Amino acid sequence: MKLIRKCVAIGFALFALAVLEAQTKHPASGLVLKIDPAKHQITVSCEEIPGYMEAMVMTFQVRPSQRIEGLAAGVNIDFTLFTDKTESFADDIRVHPFQSLELDPTQARRLKLMENLMSPTANSEAIANGQTVPDFSLTDQSQRLITLSQFSGKVVALTFIYTRCPLPDYCFRLSNNFGQLQKRFRMHMGNDLVLLSIVIDPAHDQPTALADYAKTWKADSHSWHFLTGPLPEIEKVARAFDMNFYPDEALFVHSFHTVVIDREGKLVSNLEGNSFSAKQLGDLVEWVMAKAN
């Protein structure tokens, strides 16, 4: 009997070892597009996993021990992808904290100080995911009055720029992201998707300057609007998305926000920083357009 028990134990050990050898794990990261707590699944626009998977949108099963209720669309995560011959699942999910890599440490500290001095209640004014975005009115590059409410029934992507920004990983990248959206969704532009680039330097960025800047991106003025207006109105819109800026000599120090609003005018995601790719932003927009149909 002892010999039988010993053989059984050895058999289980060999089986467990075989399972472990068959199971592989891959460090992964990406932008969350959808959370399904009922099915315990997450849909992620994944970055490439070298030697295993190209960059793509995937839905992953998540182990019940992992809490996913705190995740939200537009959050960057790191996780471990486990696979074997019969299943795959995501585990060890960690929210990738935003760090202002685009600002040097001195600028970052000054921006935070200015935020606290100029708008100590800014965070309390910010719109949360799922809330309706308040209407606003600004003027575009064609000198037309544009309101957010006129795009009811369409998905809106919105960001903040200024045309004199000289750095490639600041406003240029934000505009390039939108340029990629315009190319990817050219058949949907105007009908299903509208892009809004709000300037933070309205003293300089008036419609004529914006029209010239729009030509750089071959922007369709009917579906990609570069918006300017009175500074207090722009500050009000910026505060709604927890976006802060202030002039610093000839430049502007500012945080980075890209916003996606659904067809009902509700905030889906407020992406902070530039750690996401244009493709991941496009995957998020595509999901929001499909979800709304």
WOURDA-V507385 format. One record per residue. N is the residue number from 1. RES is the residue in three letters. PHI is phi in degrees with one decimal (* if undefined). Layout:
N&RES&PHI ; N&RES&PHI
//
This chain:
1&MET&* ; 2&LYS&-61.3 ; 3&LEU&-65.9 ; 4&ILE&-64.2 ; 5&ARG&-60.7 ; 6&LYS&-65.2 ; 7&CYS&-64.5 ; 8&VAL&-63.0 ; 9&ALA&-61.9 ; 10&ILE&-64.3 ; 11&GLY&-61.5 ; 12&PHE&-63.4 ; 13&ALA&-64.4 ; 14&LEU&-65.2 ; 15&PHE&-64.3 ; 16&ALA&-62.2 ; 17&LEU&-64.5 ; 18&ALA&-65.2 ; 19&VAL&-63.4 ; 20&LEU&-63.4 ; 21&GLU&-68.5 ; 22&ALA&-76.0 ; 23&GLN&-83.8 ; 24&THR&-118.5 ; 25&LYS&-133.9 ; 26&HIS&-132.7 ; 27&PRO&-67.7 ; 28&ALA&-138.0 ; 29&SER&-154.7 ; 30&GLY&174.2 ; 31&LEU&-104.2 ; 32&VAL&-69.2 ; 33&LEU&-105.7 ; 34&LYS&-153.3 ; 35&ILE&-123.6 ; 36&ASP&-124.1 ; 37&PRO&-60.1 ; 38&ALA&-63.1 ; 39&LYS&-92.2 ; 40&HIS&55.6 ; 41&GLN&-131.7 ; 42&ILE&-129.7 ; 43&THR&-108.4 ; 44&VAL&-132.4 ; 45&SER&-84.4 ; 46&CYS&-85.7 ; 47&GLU&-76.9 ; 48&GLU&-60.9 ; 49&ILE&-105.3 ; 50&PRO&-52.7 ; 51&GLY&80.3 ; 52&TYR&-131.4 ; 53&MET&-151.3 ; 54&GLU&-73.1 ; 55&ALA&-62.7 ; 56&MET&-165.8 ; 57&VAL&-89.4 ; 58&MET&-138.1 ; 59&THR&-104.4 ; 60&PHE&-116.3 ; 61&GLN&-74.8 ; 62&VAL&-120.5 ; 63&ARG&-59.4 ; 64&PRO&-55.7 ; 65&SER&-70.7 ; 66&GLN&-88.2 ; 67&ARG&-87.0 ; 68&ILE&-118.1 ; 69&GLU&-63.1 ; 70&GLY&-80.6 ; 71&LEU&-77.0 ; 72&ALA&-150.0 ; 73&ALA&-59.0 ; 74&GLY&95.5 ; 75&VAL&-88.0 ; 76&ASN&-85.0 ; 77&ILE&-130.2 ; 78&ASP&-110.9 ; 79&PHE&-158.0 ; 80&THR&-112.0 ; 81&LEU&-97.6 ; 82&PHE&-100.7 ; 83&THR&-138.5 ; 84&ASP&-142.9 ; 85&LYS&-72.5 ; 86&THR&-118.8 ; 87&GLU&-157.4 ; 88&SER&-144.1 ; 89&PHE&-158.4 ; 90&ALA&-97.6 ; 91&ASP&-144.9 ; 92&ASP&53.3 ; 93&ILE&-78.1 ; 94&ARG&-132.3 ; 95&VAL&-67.9 ; 96&HIS&-83.2 ; 97&PRO&-65.8 ; 98&PHE&-71.4 ; 99&GLN&-125.1 ; 100&SER&-75.5 ; 101&LEU&-70.0 ; 102&GLU&-75.1 ; 103&LEU&-104.5 ; 104&ASP&-73.6 ; 105&PRO&-55.3 ; 106&THR&-65.3 ; 107&GLN&-62.2 ; 108&ALA&-61.7 ; 109&ARG&-65.3 ; 110&ARG&-66.6 ; 111&LEU&-63.0 ; 112&LYS&-63.0 ; 113&LEU&-62.9 ; 114&MET&-64.3 ; 115&GLU&-58.6 ; 116&ASN&-68.1 ; 117&LEU&-75.7 ; 118&MET&-84.4 ; 119&SER&-148.2 ; 120&PRO&-64.7 ; 121&THR&-107.6 ; 122&ALA&-57.2 ; 123&ASN&-61.4 ; 124&SER&-70.9 ; 125&GLU&-88.1 ; 126&ALA&-69.0 ; 127&ILE&-80.5 ; 128&ALA&-93.2 ; 129&ASN&-54.6 ; 130&GLY&94.8 ; 131&GLN&-86.2 ; 132&THR&-73.8 ; 133&VAL&-81.1 ; 134&PRO&-60.7 ; 135&ASP&-69.1 ; 136&PHE&-149.6 ; 137&SER&-130.7 ; 138&LEU&-141.2 ; 139&THR&-107.8 ; 140&ASP&-97.0 ; 141&GLN&-66.0 ; 142&SER&-99.4 ; 143&GLN&63.6 ; 144&ARG&-97.9 ; 145&LEU&-77.3 ; 146&ILE&-115.5 ; 147&THR&-117.1 ; 148&LEU&-62.2 ; 149&SER&-65.0 ; 150&GLN&-70.1 ; 151&PHE&-102.3 ; 152&SER&-56.0 ; 153&GLY&91.9 ; 154&LYS&-123.1 ; 155&VAL&-83.1 ; 156&VAL&-120.8 ; 157&ALA&-109.3 ; 158&LEU&-137.6 ; 159&THR&-147.6 ; 160&PHE&-123.3 ; 161&ILE&-145.1 ; 162&TYR&-143.7 ; 163&THR&-70.8 ; 164&ARG&-88.5 ; 165&CYS&-59.2 ; 166&PRO&-93.5 ; 167&LEU&-96.5 ; 168&PRO&-67.6 ; 169&ASP&-102.4 ; 170&TYR&-106.2 ; 171&CYS&-62.4 ; 172&PHE&-59.9 ; 173&ARG&-66.8 ; 174&LEU&-60.8 ; 175&SER&-68.9 ; 176&ASN&-63.7 ; 177&ASN&-56.9 ; 178&PHE&-69.2 ; 179&GLY&-60.1 ; 180&GLN&-68.9 ; 181&LEU&-62.2 ; 182&GLN&-60.3 ; 183&LYS&-70.3 ; 184&ARG&-65.5 ; 185&PHE&-113.5 ; 186&ARG&-57.9 ; 187&MET&-78.9 ; 188&HIS&-108.3 ; 189&MET&-61.7 ; 190&GLY&89.2 ; 191&ASN&-89.4 ; 192&ASP&-115.7 ; 193&LEU&-136.8 ; 194&VAL&-129.8 ; 195&LEU&-110.7 ; 196&LEU&-126.3 ; 197&SER&-112.4 ; 198&ILE&-95.5 ; 199&VAL&-84.7 ; 200&ILE&-109.5 ; 201&ASP&-128.2 ; 202&PRO&-65.4 ; 203&ALA&-62.6 ; 204&HIS&-98.8 ; 205&ASP&-87.3 ; 206&GLN&-92.5 ; 207&PRO&-51.3 ; 208&THR&-63.8 ; 209&ALA&-64.3 ; 210&LEU&-69.4 ; 211&ALA&-62.7 ; 212&ASP&-65.9 ; 213&TYR&-65.7 ; 214&ALA&-62.2 ; 215&LYS&-63.9 ; 216&THR&-57.5 ; 217&TRP&-101.7 ; 218&LYS&50.7 ; 219&ALA&-75.2 ; 220&ASP&-77.1 ; 221&SER&-67.0 ; 222&HIS&-88.6 ; 223&SER&-132.8 ; 224&TRP&-127.8 ; 225&HIS&-106.6 ; 226&PHE&-97.4 ; 227&LEU&-111.3 ; 228&THR&-133.9 ; 229&GLY&167.8 ; 230&PRO&-60.8 ; 231&LEU&-55.4 ; 232&PRO&-59.0 ; 233&GLU&-69.5 ; 234&ILE&-65.5 ; 235&GLU&-61.5 ; 236&LYS&-64.5 ; 237&VAL&-65.2 ; 238&ALA&-61.2 ; 239&ARG&-61.7 ; 240&ALA&-61.9 ; 241&PHE&-112.2 ; 242&ASP&58.2 ; 243&MET&-102.0 ; 244&ASN&-126.7 ; 245&PHE&-157.8 ; 246&TYR&-157.9 ; 247&PRO&-70.6 ; 248&ASP&-136.2 ; 249&GLU&58.6 ; 250&ALA&-88.4 ; 251&LEU&-115.7 ; 252&PHE&-121.3 ; 253&VAL&-95.4 ; 254&HIS&-153.6 ; 255&SER&-84.5 ; 256&PHE&-122.6 ; 257&HIS&-138.7 ; 258&THR&-124.7 ; 259&VAL&-114.8 ; 260&VAL&-121.7 ; 261&ILE&-118.6 ; 262&ASP&-83.6 ; 263&ARG&-65.1 ; 264&GLU&-91.5 ; 265&GLY&81.5 ; 266&LYS&-102.5 ; 267&LEU&-70.8 ; 268&VAL&-93.2 ; 269&SER&-156.7 ; 270&ASN&-122.5 ; 271&LEU&-82.1 ; 272&GLU&-102.0 ; 273&GLY&86.0 ; 274&ASN&-128.1 ; 275&SER&-80.2 ; 276&PHE&-93.6 ; 277&SER&-94.6 ; 278&ALA&-61.1 ; 279&LYS&-64.9 ; 280&GLN&-64.9 ; 281&LEU&-61.0 ; 282&GLY&-62.5 ; 283&ASP&-62.7 ; 284&LEU&-64.2 ; 285&VAL&-61.7 ; 286&GLU&-61.2 ; 287&TRP&-63.7 ; 288&VAL&-66.3 ; 289&MET&-64.5 ; 290&ALA&-68.9 ; 291&LYS&-62.9 ; 292&ALA&-80.5 ; 293&ASN&-74.2
//
